[in-house]
Amino acid sequence: MLYEDATVLASLVSIFIVGSLGYIKGTVDKSGLVAGILVGSLFALSGGLAAVITLITFFLIGSFFTKYGYSRKESLGAAEPKKGARGWKNVLSNLFFPSVAIILYHLSSNRSYALAFVSSISCSLADTLGSEIGLLDKRGPWIITNMRRAQPGTSGAISILGTVSSILGSFIIPIEAFQFGILSFNELLISSMIAFSSSMLDSLLGATIQAKYLCDGRVVEDPSGCSEAELLSGFRFIDNHAVNLISTGFAFLLSLIEGVL
């Protein structure tokens, strides 16, 4: 009991330290810091140190590649706003389903929920790496639905470098989970496949139902800085955060279905 209490305490302290450093370095804003600490605390209490390490891995790798090549991304008009600082909406859209999964796993010890936890958070990492590294591909992206050339940063656009990065990224957290004994080797492979396919769904949704606006002669996804914005395609209530939430939810459901089969 004392060992478990010490592990939980160490996990909570780690979350606070990593989150605070992220805020100092500008990878999260105040709302992102608070939301991240709350989610991290939930991970610590429900999944212990192993769950916290997966969260820290996701945060550190995602933050690094969001900042990497930022000036080039900014010149393309495709960089994350606020110098790459993530807010509470980023935390919620990427980590809602992993949070649900880790709570259910804690309450039931059903391995399907462990698979759902790893797959959904791995989907978020695969999507982040595909987007952030893909922006640096000098060959440029294509729209996933018709393979027409697109501007870097266009929702629904994929590139060779981004796709390879997404594939590799889909293995990182499942390998980590395998080392902790959370997943078997077969589950590692299944989780990686679910994560990658869900990240591709993210691109498909971005190309089809995510809202795009005409703003001062430019096509944008966020109309908040526009004097006048005309909806060109998609649905107003489907933004990038909604797409992330749907794709991680898809990974969650696929994992549960696989557990039944």
Buried (B, 14 or more C-beta within 10 A) or exposed (E): EEEEEEBBEBBBEBBBEBBBEBBEEEBBBEBBBBBBBBBBBBBBBBBBBBBBBBBBBBBBBBBEBBBBBBEBBEEBEBBBEEEBBBBBBBBBBBBBBBBBBBBBBBEEEBBBBBBBBBBBBBBBBBBBBBBBBBBBBEEBBBBBEEEEEBEBBBBBBBBEBBBBBBBBBBBBBBBBBBEBEBBEEEBBBBBBBBBBBBBBBBBBBBBBBBBBBBBEEEBBBEBEEBEEBEEEBBEEEBBBBBBBBBBBBBBBBBBBEBBEE
